[in-house]
Amino acid sequence: MGRRDRLILENILITDIAAEGKALAMVNGKVLFVPQAIPGDVVVVQVTHQKKSYMEGYILRLQTPSPDRIAPFCTHFGDCGGCKWQPLPYHLQLEHKQHQVYDQLTRIGKLTLPQIPPILASEKTQEYRNKLEFTFSNRSWIPREELASISLENREYQNALGFHVGGFFDRVLDVKHCYLQPEPSNRIRLAIKAFADKHHYSFFDVKKQTGFLRTLMIRTASTGEVMVLIAFAHEDIPKREALLNHLVERFPEVTSLMYVINGKRNDTFEGLEALPYFGTPYIIEQMDSLKFKVGPKSFYQTNSQQAYQLYTIVRNFAELTGNELIYDLYTGAGTIALFLSRGAKEVIGIEYVEEAVADARENAMMNGITNCRFYAGDMRKVLNSDFISQHGIPDVMVLDPPRSGIHPDVIKAIVEATPAKIIYVSCNPATQARDLQLLSEKYQVQAVQTVDMFPHTHHVENVVLLKQ
């Protein structure tokens, strides 16, 4: 379908929201997916994709707004790929997330569920994230309405420091103010952009793989500590040090300033050394009475307040008496394991990423916790009959896998381990439902609690308690 031939649909009534957060309508028996609309909107839609059973498009014009629609709080709404549910009042966001979880557990998992309590809302709906990653690009995003009036040869792309635009791997939206992370996040990002522009630093060109400045990560902790990490595409000591020194002088609140030289073809710095320039190579996060070292590569839940609520639910579901052996699979930096350790006899954590296991062991030492042991390796190879014979049959098994869920071989090993209770924490109810169906041959769902970690998005966390 060429651009000139694309279908335009008028008077389209948005009726619902799909599992991945896109609004939907029915048009001549086909499902039409439309981002950034809400139920009750009547819109004009530019169709971008047509398949046999569905279509996709974007809003050309809002004909009649839904009576529920509210004004987005961010000026970047519509161009930025994040916070797509801003026009939807928060209480309706929660309703849709709760419905999403129930639908996927019953439809995909075919599970019989107990009565589910209301979703646990986030106390903060803005500035709730403790980590953001930004991209430098020499090809800033030009909004669609402006792009249509500019010929290809007359387009002038500016430097941008911000977020990738959905569907365009080489376009970055230059962010002026982001409401996701507390200050000094915005001030730091804007100061870096201003310094780089003033001193003619080259921003990365992902197509040509050229440029100096590549990515920026900012982490803020509940303790007030701040980490900044800049990825440079190649080394240039005078330029690098000038920028980093500028940040040291301008932002005394930065307690950890780091950098990485990333010459790879992708932005991930896996396998690359993050080098400290100023301060400590970590920041300290606090939860309850526990402290955690968070390094540049550490995994830590990005909504700190809701993470505490999430882990409290896990602890309540476990009903610990002090005599339990707990297996914490996909333990990451050991946050759940350490959170549960003071109510258990022993906790065994297993994690694929060796650096995360090193963090977990260090965090245990820092908190004086001696009843946690952590093991690194592929879950399918580590969790076997020999491992269980050596460490004992768990009373409680906690699962917190990545979005892709649990491999069937691991589920088989879990069932063979015969824990009395399984607590499954998931950021993807669809894969959770699939895995729970496999576990349902031996286990029944006893409780479900949904937690909103990410306001203004369709993402949600869900905790399920299973018993034999």
N, C-alpha and C positions, 0 to 999 in steps of 0.2 A: 504494500500500500504506500504510494508516494505521498509526500506531504500535501500536495495540491488535491489529491483524491481522498484525503481523510474525511471520514464522516463526521458531521456536526449534528448533535441531537439536542433538541429543545424541549422545554417543559418536562424535564426528568425529575421525578419525585424520589428523593433518597429515603429508603425505608428502613435500613438497618446498618449495622457495622459487622464486617466479617472478622474472622479469627485473627488475621494479621493486621487489623486496625484500619483497613480501607473501608470507606462507606460503600454501600451497594444499592443498586436499583434493578428492577426487572424491565427489560425492553424487548418486546416481541419474543418472549420465552427465553431470552438470554440474560444471564447475570452481567451487569455492568459494574465494574469496580472503579470508584472515584476517590482519590485521596483528598483529604482536607475538607470534605463535606461532612455534614452530620444529619441524622435522621430528621426529616421534616423540611429540609432544604429543597427548593425547586431550582434546578440549575440548567444552564446550557453547557454541554460537554463536548469537547474535542476528543474524538476517539483516536487512540494511538495504536491499539492492537486489537485485532479481531481474530478470535479462535472459534472453533466449532460450537462450544457451549458457553463461552463468555467473551466479554469485551473489556478493555481497559481504556481509560481516558483521564483528562484533567478538566477542571472547571474553567470555561471561558468567561462565564458571567453568572453571577448569583442573581437569579430572577426574583425569587421570593425567599427570604431567609426563614429558617425554622424558628418557631416561637421560642425554642430553647437556646438558640445561638447567642453567644456573647462575643464581644470584641476581643480579638487576640491581644495579649499584653506585649508581645514582642514585635518590633518593626520588621524583623526578618521573616516573620511567618509567611509562608507561601513560597519562599525561595530556599530557606533552610530546610534540610530534611528531618530535623528533630522537632519534638514537641508538636506533633501534628494534630493533637486533640485539643489545642487551645480554645477553639470556638465552642467546645462541649463543656458545660458546667461540671465541676469536679464530682459532684454527687452522681451525675450520669456516667461519668467515666468509670466510677467504681461499680455501678450497676452492670455496665457492659463487660467489665473484667470478670466480675463474679459469674455472669452468664456464660462467658467464654470458657471458664474453668469447668462449670457444671456440664456444659454441652460436650466438651471434649472428653471428660471422664466417662460420661454416659454413652456418647455416640461412638467414640473411638475405642475406649476401654471396655464398653459394655458392662460397666460396674454398677452394682447396687450400692447406693451411698446413704450414709446417715444424714440427719438434718445438718445442714452446713450453716455455721454462724456467719454474720455479716463480714465482709472483707475488712481487713484492718487498714484504715486509711493512713496516709502519710501525714505527719504533723506539719511538715513543710511541703508546700507545692512549688516553691521556687527556691533556688540556691540550696538544693538538697544533695547535689553531687560533690564528692570529695576528689574527683579526678576528671580531667578533661584533656583530650588530645586534639591538637590543631595542626593544620597542614599549611606550609608555605607554597605558593604557586605564582608563576608569572602569567597565569591565564585566569583572571578573576571572572566570576560568573556574571553574565549580563542577563537581567530578567527578560522573560519571554516577550513582554509587551514592548521593551526597548529593542530587542533583537530583531523583531519583525520589521522595524523601520530603518535598520542599518544594513547596508549591503556588505557582502563578505569582505570585499577589498577595503572597506572603510572601518571595519571593526578594529578598535584599539583596546587591547587587553591590559589591565593594570595589575600590579602586584596585589596579592591577597594573602591574608593570614586568617584562617577560619576553618570551616567545615566543608567537606565534599558535598556537592549537590547530587541528590539521588539520580542515578541513571547516567551520570557524566563523570567518568573516572578522572578526567583531566581538568575539571572545572571546580574551583573552590570559591565559596562565598566569603567575601571579606566581612568579618563580623565586627560590628561596632560595639554592641553590648549583648552579652549572653546572660540569661537569667538562671542558668543551671548551677553555677558554682559561686560561692561567696567571694567577696573581695579578699585579697588583692588580685584575683584572677584576671578581671577585665583590665585593670590598670597595668599589670605586668605585660599582658598580650599587646596592648596598644603602645606601650613604651618600646617594646621590641620592634614592632612594626615601624614606628616613627624613626627609631634609631637606624634601622636597616635601610629605610627609604632615604633618609638624610645622607647616609654615607655610601649610598649606591651599592649595597650588597645585592647580589643576584639571588632571586627566588627560584626554587626548583622548577624545571620543566620536565614533567613526567614522560612526555613523548620522546623528547630528545635526550633525556637523562643527563641534563646539564643544570648548573646552578649550584649555589653554595648552601643556602638555608633550606632545610628539608622539613622537619617537624618540631613541634613544641608540646611538651607535656607539663601540666601543672597539677600538683596534688596539694590539697589543703586538709589538715587534720583537726579534729575536735580539740586538740591541745593547743591550737594556734600555730603550730609549725607548718611551714610551707616548703615544698620541693618544686624546683624548676629544672627540667631537662630539655636541652636543645640538641637536635640531631643535625649535624652538618654532613653534606654529601662528600666532602673531602677536607683535608686539613689545610688550614691557612692560619698559622699561629697568630700573626698580628691582628687579623680581622676577628678571629675567634675570641682572643683575649680582650680586645677592645669592647666587644659586645658583652662579654661576661663581666668585665670590670664595671661597665655601665650599670648592669643589674645589681651588682654588689653595692655600689654607691647609692643607687636610687631606691633600693628596696631592702632596708635592714631587717624586715620581717621574714625574708627568705632565709631559712635555716639550712637548706640543702640545695646547692647549685651544682648541676652535673651536666655532662655533655657526652655525646657519642659520635663517632665518625662512621657514617653508614654509606658505603659505596655500593651496596646491593641494589638490585633492580626493584625491590619493594621496600616499603616503609618500616617493616618490623625490624627491631634490633635484636631479635633472637640470635644467640650465638655471638653477639658483639658485646664488648665490655663497656659498661657505663662508667665514665671516669669522673671522680669528684673534683670540683674546682674550688668550692668554698663550702665551709660548714661540714656537716656529717653526711655520709652516703645513704642516709635513711631519715625518715621522720617517725615520730612516735604517735601512734593512735591509741586512744583509751576507750575501753568498753567495760562497763561495770567496774570491777576492781582490777581488771587485767590491762596490761599494756602490750602493744604490739609494735615491733619494728617493721616499717613498711618501706621497702626499697623501690627502686625504679621499675623492677620487674615483678614485684610482689603482687599477688592477687589479694585484694581486700574489697569487701562489698562497697559499692560506690555511694550508697546512701547509709551513712553511719548510724543515724538514729533508727532507721527501720531495720538495719542489721541486728541491732540489739533486740528489737521486738521479735524478729524472725527467730533468732537463737533462743529467746525465752520460750517461744512456742515449742521448739524442738525439745528443750529441757522439760517443759511441762508434759509433753507427750511421753517422754521417756520415764517419768515417774520414778526417779532414782531414789534408792534407799541407802546407797553407799557401798553396796556389795556387788554391783554389776560390772561385768566385762563388756566394754563397748568397742565395736569396730566402726571407725569413721572412714568410709571410702570416699575417694576424691577429696582428701582433706585439705588440699591447697597449703596455705601457710599455717594450718592447724587451728584456725579460729574457733570452729565448732568444737573440735576435740578439747581444746583448752577451756572453753566455756563450760563444757560438761564435766571436766575432770574432777572438780572439787566435790561433786556429788556421786562419783563412781569409784570403784575399786581400782580399775585400770582402763586406759583408753589406748587402742591401737589405731594409728592413722596410716593410710596408704595413699600414695599420690604418685602420678607418673613423672611430674616435673621435679628433677633433683634439686634445683635451686629453691623451689617452694618448700621441700622437705628440710633443707638447710635452714630456711627461715623459721619453720615450725619448731625445730629443735632449739634454735636460738631463743625464740619467744618463750618456750617452756622454761629454759634456764633463767631468762630475765624475770619471769614471774615466780620462780622458785617451785615450779611444778615438777614432781618427780615420778608421777604415775602415768605419764604419756610416753609412748614409743612410736616413732615414725619410720616408715619404710618407703623407699622409692622404687618404682618399677611399673611395668605394664600390668594393669589390674588383672588381665586374663592369665598372666603368668604367676603373679604374686599370690593371688587369692586361690589357693588350691588346698587339697586335703592335707598335704604335709604342713602347710602354714597353719591351718586350723588345729592340727594335732599338736603342733609346737606351742601355739599361743592360747588355745582353748576355744570352746564353743561360745560365741558371743551371746550375751543376754539381749543386747540391743545392737542393731546395726543401723547406722545413719548413712544415707546415700545423698550426695549433693553433686551429681554429675554435670558435665557441660550440656549445652542446649541439645546436642545430638542424642542425649540419653545414655542408656546402659547397653553394652554389647550383650547379645543373647547368651554367650558363654559365661559372662559374669553373672547374669541372672541365674543361670543354672548352678553356679558355685554358691551364690547367696542362698538358694533354696536348700542345697546340700549342707550348708553350714547350720541350718535350722535355728536361727535366732528366734527368741520368743517374740520380739518386737522388731519391726522395721519402720524407720522414719525416713520418708522420701521427700527431699527438698528439691524443687525444680523451678527453673526459670522458663520452662517450655511445657505447658500443660499437655500439648499434643504428644510429645515423646514420652512424657510421664504417663499418660493414659495408655499408650502402647505397652510400656514396661509393666505397668500395674496389671494389665490383662494377663501377661505371662506369669506374674507372681500370684495371681488370683486362684491358681490351682491349689495352692497350699495356704494362702493368706487371704484374710478378709479386711476390707477397709473399715476402720473403727472411728476415724475422725478426719476431718478435712478443715484446713484453715488457709484462706487466701490472704496474701499480704501485698499491698501496693508499695512497690519500691521506686517506681518511676512515673510520677504524675505527668499528665499531658502526653503520654505515649501509651501504646497498647500492651506494653510489656508488663508482666506480672509474675510474682513468685507464689508458689503453692506448696503447702506442707501436708502430707498424708501420713497417717498412722495406720500400720497394718499389724494384725495379730494372727497367730495360727488359729 
